[in-house]
């Protein structure tokens, strides 16, 4: 049995490689960009109005005051989306302009509509009256003031989120290069597993596969359910691995049959293949029997997760996802640090993943409660939880007021980096 930290080192050494692909920007949600993305254009593309109002040349107002006002002739109107106005601009002229309208050459400032006095009146708008000096560049949005052409928009190895897609589409970026999604093939194991709703009390409903399948959008993989391997399917599993070695599947995940029982054949079958990296059993709770293997000479990996629901969930979150993240080039997650609300005791030499719940205080402190019902078969506490507390080895007693690391159970902490 090895430590959790040692297991992460083996996972890192046993990384498989995945290729890149070009996809449409609007299909890139939750994908990992595999190269830096730069703006193709200035944004805004041209100097435009930040408010509805009238554009003038500020130089024409230098000598104006209440005793010496001036009527500026209105020579046209510019709306957002219209072609720029191309007229020769004379002194003491103005143009009506809407928010987003391109400011015609010869004008350099905007007077908001609320500040305008019209002549002869509001219904007959032929002139605007100005009786003070107007500063240059008032209410102007300059070309390239947000993004300049060739400026970095998204760094390599970033998860593309909806706000990124908004920027990419705004900047006219149609295609992005991303890492291909990892293909996972999942097998449940055991004679006790059933896909039926009504079962006798010696059977167990198949839930682990559904939980992991529904993490696929958050944790960046394609999921295929391989079905249930029964207690006498040792040879069938071996044949399936052989077939998978020449398929598009990247990672095989099994749930159950990894401990030391009579029918726990997953480790025995996996060891019949030539492996470059391997571990079996880690000093963790829940999930101690977990297995990992990298097939030698192939870009294929195998995870054997324990069968108990919480063991399977915790091992996916703290072994499979970090592995996927490394393969795709993501930076390591940054934990949320929270103040513990209650005492908790664990085995000193074990890392503990504890079902927990975040709350915040009135003064903005983040607190976390480790919930009752930490046994690996209990799902009620998992339903009530909104985080996993990670309690490292080397310490057995955690006291109220201690600061602990926390990780979201159903999506990565990646956005916090």
C-alpha positions as CSV (number, residue, x, y, z in Angstrom):
1,X,0.0,0.0,0.0
2,X,1.4,3.4,-1.0
3,X,0.6,7.0,0.1
4,X,-1.7,9.2,-1.8
5,X,1.1,11.5,-2.8
6,X,3.1,8.6,-4.2
7,X,0.1,7.4,-6.2
8,X,-0.2,10.9,-7.8
9,X,3.5,10.7,-8.8
10,X,2.8,7.3,-10.5
11,X,-0.2,8.8,-12.2
12,X,1.9,11.6,-13.5
13,X,4.6,9.3,-14.9
14,X,2.0,7.1,-16.5
15,X,0.3,9.8,-18.6
16,X,-1.1,8.8,-22.0
17,X,-0.9,11.2,-24.9
18,X,-3.9,12.7,-26.8
19,X,-4.0,14.6,-30.1
20,X,-5.3,18.0,-31.0
21,X,-8.2,18.9,-33.3
22,X,-9.7,22.1,-34.8
23,X,-13.3,22.7,-33.9
24,X,-15.9,25.4,-34.3
25,X,-15.7,28.0,-31.5
26,X,-19.4,27.6,-30.7
27,X,-18.7,23.9,-30.0
28,X,-15.7,24.4,-27.8
29,X,-17.4,24.7,-24.3
30,X,-15.4,22.9,-21.7
31,X,-12.7,21.9,-24.1
32,X,-9.0,22.6,-23.5
33,X,-7.3,25.0,-25.9
34,X,-4.0,23.5,-27.0
35,X,-2.4,26.7,-28.2
36,X,-2.5,30.4,-27.3
37,X,-5.4,32.2,-29.0
38,X,-4.8,35.7,-30.3
39,X,-7.2,38.4,-31.5
40,X,-7.4,38.7,-35.3
41,X,-8.8,42.3,-35.1
42,X,-9.0,45.4,-33.0
43,X,-11.9,45.6,-30.7
44,X,-13.8,47.9,-30.9
45,X,-13.0,47.9,-34.6
46,X,-13.4,51.7,-34.9
47,X,-13.8,54.7,-32.6
48,X,-17.5,54.7,-31.6
49,X,-20.0,56.4,-29.3
50,X,-20.5,55.2,-25.8
51,X,-23.8,57.1,-25.5
52,X,-26.6,58.4,-27.6
53,X,-25.9,62.0,-28.4
54,X,-24.2,64.4,-30.8
55,X,-20.6,64.3,-32.1
56,X,-18.7,67.5,-32.5
57,X,-15.1,68.7,-32.8
58,X,-14.0,69.8,-29.3
59,X,-11.7,72.4,-30.8
60,X,-14.8,74.4,-31.9
61,X,-15.8,74.9,-28.3
62,X,-12.5,76.4,-26.9
63,X,-13.8,80.0,-26.7
64,X,-17.4,79.2,-25.8
65,X,-19.1,80.1,-22.5
66,X,-22.5,81.3,-21.3
67,X,-22.0,84.8,-22.6
68,X,-20.7,83.4,-25.9
69,X,-22.6,80.4,-27.1
70,X,-22.7,78.9,-30.6
71,X,-25.2,77.1,-32.7
72,X,-23.8,73.9,-34.3
73,X,-25.5,72.8,-37.5
74,X,-26.8,69.2,-37.5
75,X,-25.6,67.6,-40.7
76,X,-26.8,64.0,-40.4
77,X,-27.4,61.0,-38.2
78,X,-25.2,57.9,-37.5
79,X,-26.7,54.6,-36.1
80,X,-24.9,51.5,-34.8
81,X,-24.4,49.2,-37.8
82,X,-24.5,51.9,-40.4
83,X,-21.6,52.7,-42.7
84,X,-19.4,55.5,-41.4
85,X,-20.6,59.0,-42.5
86,X,-18.5,60.4,-45.3
87,X,-19.0,64.1,-45.5
88,X,-16.7,67.0,-45.4
89,X,-16.9,68.4,-41.9
90,X,-16.9,72.2,-41.5
91,X,-16.5,74.2,-38.4
92,X,-19.4,74.4,-36.0
93,X,-21.1,71.3,-37.3
94,X,-22.5,68.3,-35.4
95,X,-23.9,64.9,-36.2
96,X,-26.5,62.9,-34.3
97,X,-25.0,59.6,-33.2
98,X,-26.3,56.5,-31.5
99,X,-24.5,54.2,-29.0
100,X,-22.1,52.1,-31.0
101,X,-22.1,54.4,-34.1
102,X,-18.8,55.0,-35.7
103,X,-17.6,58.6,-35.1
104,X,-17.1,60.4,-38.4
105,X,-13.6,61.8,-39.2
106,X,-13.4,65.4,-38.1
107,X,-15.3,64.8,-34.8
108,X,-13.6,63.8,-31.6
109,X,-16.1,64.0,-28.7
110,X,-19.7,63.1,-27.8
111,X,-22.2,65.2,-26.0
112,X,-24.9,63.0,-24.4
113,X,-28.5,63.5,-25.6
114,X,-29.6,64.6,-22.1
115,X,-27.2,67.6,-22.2
116,X,-28.3,68.9,-25.6
117,X,-30.2,72.2,-26.1
118,X,-31.9,72.3,-29.6
119,X,-32.6,75.2,-31.9
120,X,-35.3,76.3,-32.8
121,X,-36.8,73.5,-30.5
122,X,-36.9,69.8,-29.8
123,X,-39.4,69.0,-32.5
124,X,-37.5,70.9,-35.1
125,X,-33.9,69.9,-34.5
126,X,-31.7,72.0,-36.9
127,X,-29.0,73.1,-34.5
128,X,-27.6,72.3,-31.1
129,X,-26.6,75.2,-28.8
130,X,-23.3,74.9,-27.0
131,X,-22.3,77.4,-24.3
132,X,-19.2,75.9,-22.7
133,X,-15.9,74.3,-23.6
134,X,-16.2,70.5,-24.3
135,X,-13.3,68.2,-23.5
136,X,-11.8,66.1,-26.2
137,X,-12.6,62.3,-26.3
138,X,-15.7,62.5,-24.0
139,X,-17.8,59.3,-24.2
140,X,-15.7,57.8,-27.0
141,X,-14.8,54.1,-27.2
142,X,-11.5,53.9,-29.0
143,X,-10.6,51.3,-31.6
144,X,-8.5,48.5,-30.0
145,X,-9.1,49.9,-26.5
146,X,-10.4,46.4,-25.3
147,X,-8.4,44.1,-27.5
148,X,-5.7,45.0,-30.0
149,X,-5.0,42.9,-33.0
150,X,-2.7,40.0,-32.1
151,X,-3.3,40.5,-28.4
152,X,-3.5,37.3,-26.3
153,X,-7.1,36.3,-25.6
154,X,-6.9,32.8,-24.0
155,X,-3.7,31.1,-22.8
156,X,-2.8,27.6,-23.9
157,X,-4.2,24.8,-21.6
158,X,-7.2,26.9,-20.5
159,X,-10.7,25.3,-20.1
160,X,-12.9,27.2,-22.5
161,X,-16.0,28.6,-20.7
162,X,-19.0,30.6,-21.9
163,X,-17.3,34.0,-21.2
164,X,-14.4,32.8,-23.4
165,X,-16.8,31.9,-26.2
166,X,-18.4,35.3,-26.0
167,X,-15.0,36.9,-26.5
168,X,-13.9,34.5,-29.3
169,X,-17.1,35.1,-31.3
170,X,-16.9,38.9,-30.7
171,X,-13.4,38.8,-32.1
172,X,-14.3,36.8,-35.2
173,X,-12.4,33.6,-34.2
174,X,-14.3,30.8,-35.9
175,X,-12.1,27.8,-35.1
176,X,-10.0,26.9,-32.1
177,X,-7.4,24.2,-31.6
178,X,-8.3,22.0,-28.7
179,X,-7.2,18.7,-27.1
180,X,-9.3,15.8,-28.2
181,X,-11.7,14.6,-25.6
182,X,-10.6,11.5,-23.7
183,X,-12.7,8.4,-24.4
184,X,-13.6,6.4,-21.3
185,X,-15.1,2.9,-21.4
186,X,-16.8,2.0,-18.0
187,X,-17.6,-1.5,-16.7
188,X,-19.6,-2.3,-13.6
189,X,-18.7,-5.6,-11.9
190,X,-20.4,-8.2,-9.7
191,X,-23.3,-10.6,-9.7
192,X,-25.1,-8.3,-7.3
193,X,-25.3,-5.4,-9.8
194,X,-28.6,-4.9,-11.5
195,X,-30.1,-2.4,-14.0
196,X,-33.6,-3.1,-12.8
197,X,-35.7,-0.7,-10.7
198,X,-37.3,-3.5,-8.6
199,X,-34.7,-5.8,-7.1
200,X,-34.6,-8.3,-4.2
201,X,-32.6,-7.4,-1.1
202,X,-29.5,-9.4,-2.3
203,X,-29.1,-7.2,-5.3
204,X,-27.7,-3.6,-5.8
205,X,-28.9,-1.1,-8.3
206,X,-26.2,0.1,-10.8
207,X,-25.6,3.7,-9.8
208,X,-21.8,4.2,-10.1
209,X,-21.9,4.2,-13.9
210,X,-24.7,6.8,-14.0
211,X,-22.9,9.1,-11.6
212,X,-19.6,9.0,-13.6
213,X,-21.4,9.3,-17.0
214,X,-23.1,12.5,-15.8
215,X,-19.8,14.1,-14.9
216,X,-18.6,13.9,-18.5
217,X,-19.4,17.6,-19.4
218,X,-17.8,18.9,-16.2
219,X,-14.7,16.7,-16.3
220,X,-13.9,16.7,-20.0
221,X,-14.4,13.2,-21.4
222,X,-16.6,11.0,-23.6
223,X,-18.3,8.2,-21.7
224,X,-19.3,4.8,-23.0
225,X,-21.0,2.2,-20.8
226,X,-19.5,-1.3,-21.3
227,X,-22.1,-3.0,-19.3
228,X,-21.8,-5.4,-16.3
229,X,-19.0,-7.9,-15.8
230,X,-20.2,-10.8,-13.7
231,X,-18.2,-12.8,-11.2
232,X,-17.2,-15.5,-13.8
233,X,-16.3,-13.0,-16.5
234,X,-12.5,-13.0,-15.9
235,X,-11.7,-14.2,-19.4
236,X,-14.3,-11.9,-21.0
237,X,-12.7,-8.9,-19.3
238,X,-9.2,-10.0,-20.6
239,X,-10.6,-10.3,-24.1
240,X,-12.2,-6.9,-23.9
241,X,-8.9,-5.3,-22.9
242,X,-7.1,-6.9,-25.8
243,X,-9.8,-5.6,-28.2
244,X,-9.6,-2.1,-26.6
245,X,-5.8,-1.9,-27.2
246,X,-6.5,-1.3,-30.9
247,X,-9.6,1.0,-30.4
248,X,-10.2,4.7,-29.8
249,X,-10.8,4.1,-26.1
250,X,-8.2,5.9,-24.0
251,X,-9.1,4.9,-20.4
252,X,-10.9,1.8,-19.1
253,X,-12.6,2.2,-15.7
254,X,-14.0,-0.6,-13.7
255,X,-16.1,-0.3,-10.5
256,X,-15.8,-3.2,-8.0
257,X,-13.8,-6.4,-8.0
258,X,-10.5,-4.7,-7.0
259,X,-10.1,-5.8,-3.4
260,X,-8.9,-9.2,-2.2
261,X,-12.0,-11.4,-2.3
262,X,-12.5,-14.6,-4.2
263,X,-14.2,-12.8,-7.2
264,X,-12.0,-9.7,-7.2
265,X,-10.3,-10.6,-10.5
266,X,-9.6,-7.1,-11.9
267,X,-6.0,-6.8,-10.6
268,X,-5.2,-10.4,-11.7
269,X,-6.4,-9.8,-15.2
270,X,-4.7,-6.4,-15.5
271,X,-1.3,-7.9,-14.4
272,X,-1.4,-10.3,-17.3
273,X,-0.6,-7.4,-19.6
274,X,2.8,-5.7,-19.9
275,X,2.5,-2.6,-17.8
276,X,4.8,0.5,-17.6
277,X,3.2,2.0,-14.5
278,X,1.1,0.4,-11.8
279,X,-0.2,0.7,-8.3
280,X,-2.8,-1.3,-6.2
281,X,-4.1,-0.1,-2.8
282,X,-3.5,3.4,-1.5
283,X,-3.6,4.7,2.1
284,X,-6.9,6.6,1.7
285,X,-10.4,6.5,3.0
286,X,-12.7,5.9,1.3
287,X,-11.3,3.9,-1.7
288,X,-8.2,2.0,-0.4
289,X,-8.3,-0.8,-3.0
290,X,-8.0,1.5,-6.0
291,X,-5.9,0.3,-8.9
292,X,-4.1,2.1,-11.7
293,X,-2.2,0.7,-14.7
294,X,-0.6,2.1,-17.9
295,X,-0.3,-0.4,-20.7
296,X,3.3,-0.5,-21.9
297,X,3.8,0.7,-25.5
298,X,0.2,1.8,-25.7
299,X,-1.6,5.1,-25.0
300,X,-4.1,3.2,-22.8
301,X,-4.7,3.4,-19.0
302,X,-6.9,1.4,-16.6
303,X,-8.4,2.5,-13.4
304,X,-10.0,-0.1,-11.1
305,X,-12.3,1.8,-8.7
306,X,-13.9,0.2,-5.6
307,X,-17.5,-0.8,-5.8
308,X,-19.0,1.1,-2.9
309,X,-20.7,4.3,-4.2
310,X,-18.7,6.8,-2.1
311,X,-15.4,5.0,-2.7
312,X,-16.0,5.0,-6.4
313,X,-17.0,8.7,-6.4
314,X,-14.1,9.8,-4.3
315,X,-11.6,7.8,-6.3
316,X,-12.9,9.3,-9.6
317,X,-12.6,12.8,-8.1
318,X,-9.1,12.5,-6.6
319,X,-7.5,10.0,-9.0
320,X,-9.2,9.8,-12.4
321,X,-9.9,13.5,-12.8
322,X,-6.4,14.7,-11.8
323,X,-5.0,12.2,-14.3
324,X,-7.3,13.5,-17.1
325,X,-6.3,17.0,-16.2
326,X,-2.6,16.2,-16.5
327,X,-3.1,14.4,-19.8
328,X,-5.0,17.4,-21.2
329,X,-2.3,19.9,-20.0
330,X,-4.4,21.6,-17.3
331,X,-2.6,23.2,-14.3
332,X,-3.2,21.6,-11.0
333,X,-6.3,22.5,-9.1
334,X,-6.2,25.1,-6.3
335,X,-8.2,24.0,-3.3
336,X,-10.7,26.2,-1.5
337,X,-9.5,26.8,2.0
338,X,-12.1,26.7,4.7
339,X,-12.3,26.9,8.5
340,X,-13.5,23.7,10.0
341,X,-16.7,23.9,12.1
342,X,-16.3,20.6,14.0
343,X,-13.7,18.2,15.3
344,X,-12.8,15.1,13.2
345,X,-10.6,12.1,13.9
346,X,-9.1,9.8,11.3
347,X,-6.2,7.3,11.0
348,X,-2.9,9.2,11.1
349,X,-1.2,7.6,8.1
350,X,-4.3,7.8,5.8
351,X,-5.5,10.6,3.6
352,X,-9.2,11.1,4.1
353,X,-11.7,12.4,1.6
354,X,-14.6,13.6,3.8
355,X,-18.1,14.5,2.6
356,X,-18.6,18.0,3.8
357,X,-20.7,21.2,3.4
358,X,-19.6,24.8,2.8
359,X,-21.3,27.8,4.4
360,X,-20.2,31.4,4.7
361,X,-20.4,33.7,7.8
362,X,-21.9,37.2,7.8
363,X,-18.4,38.6,7.7
364,X,-17.4,36.6,4.7
365,X,-15.5,33.7,6.1
366,X,-15.8,30.3,4.4
367,X,-16.6,27.5,6.9
368,X,-16.9,23.8,6.3
369,X,-18.6,21.1,8.3
370,X,-17.6,17.5,8.0
371,X,-20.9,15.6,7.9
372,X,-22.0,12.6,9.9
373,X,-22.2,9.4,7.9
374,X,-18.8,9.1,6.3
375,X,-19.0,5.3,5.7
376,X,-18.5,4.4,2.0
377,X,-22.0,2.9,1.6
378,X,-23.8,6.0,2.9
379,X,-25.2,8.3,0.2
380,X,-27.5,10.5,2.3
381,X,-24.5,12.6,3.5
382,X,-23.2,12.8,-0.1
383,X,-26.6,14.3,-1.1
384,X,-26.3,16.9,1.7
385,X,-22.7,17.7,0.9
386,X,-21.4,20.3,-1.6
387,X,-17.6,19.7,-1.2
388,X,-15.0,17.1,-0.3
389,X,-12.6,18.0,2.5
390,X,-9.2,16.6,1.9
391,X,-7.5,15.7,5.2
392,X,-3.8,14.8,4.6
393,X,-1.9,11.9,6.1
394,X,0.5,12.7,9.0
395,X,-2.2,14.0,11.3
396,X,-5.1,12.2,13.0
397,X,-7.0,14.9,15.0
398,X,-8.5,17.9,13.2
399,X,-10.0,20.5,15.5
400,X,-12.7,23.1,15.1
401,X,-11.0,26.2,13.7
402,X,-8.4,24.4,11.7
403,X,-8.1,25.3,8.0
404,X,-8.6,22.5,5.6
405,X,-8.5,22.1,1.8
406,X,-11.8,21.5,-0.1
407,X,-12.7,20.4,-3.6
408,X,-16.1,20.6,-5.4
409,X,-17.4,17.1,-5.9
410,X,-19.1,17.4,-9.3
411,X,-16.9,19.9,-11.2
412,X,-13.3,21.0,-11.0
413,X,-11.9,23.9,-9.0
414,X,-10.1,24.9,-12.2
415,X,-11.8,28.2,-12.5
416,X,-10.1,29.4,-9.3
417,X,-6.7,29.2,-10.8
